[in-house]
Amino acid sequence: MSTKLGAIQFDELSNLIDSLRATKKEFNRQELHLILESAFIRGREKNDIPLVDGKSYADTEDLGDFLYKLGLISRIHDDGKEFTHFTNDPDLYRSMENKKNHITWSIHPAYRKFLNIH
């Protein structure tokens, strides 16, 4: 399935979203990358992964950043009520704070039922 949402494009979007099915609702960067590696990449070579938003796939960070850009995941703050979205801080996913696993990411509540996440 080729999907185009404005300027956002990824040929395996439905498979990428489905890779989050029945996982946790919150995770850090490392946990998300392990999920993406096992449920989406599944041992495929880099050149077997389609372009991610118009760029060649390099690693799971590209997919995490893409999920953030799409709004499927957002940073959840310690109070459990506030979120940081891509429009608020577009560089957050690739930040040093995230690379150190100091950020908790949350799957958007609107997708949780569809993805069987409780």
Buried (B, 14 or more C-beta within 10 A) or exposed (E): EEBEEEEBBBBBBEBBBBBBEEBBBBBBBEBBBEBBBEBBBEEEEEEEBBEBEEEEBEEBBBBBBBBBBBBBBBBBEEEEEEBBBBEEEEEBBEBEEBEEBEBBBBBBEEBBEEBEBE
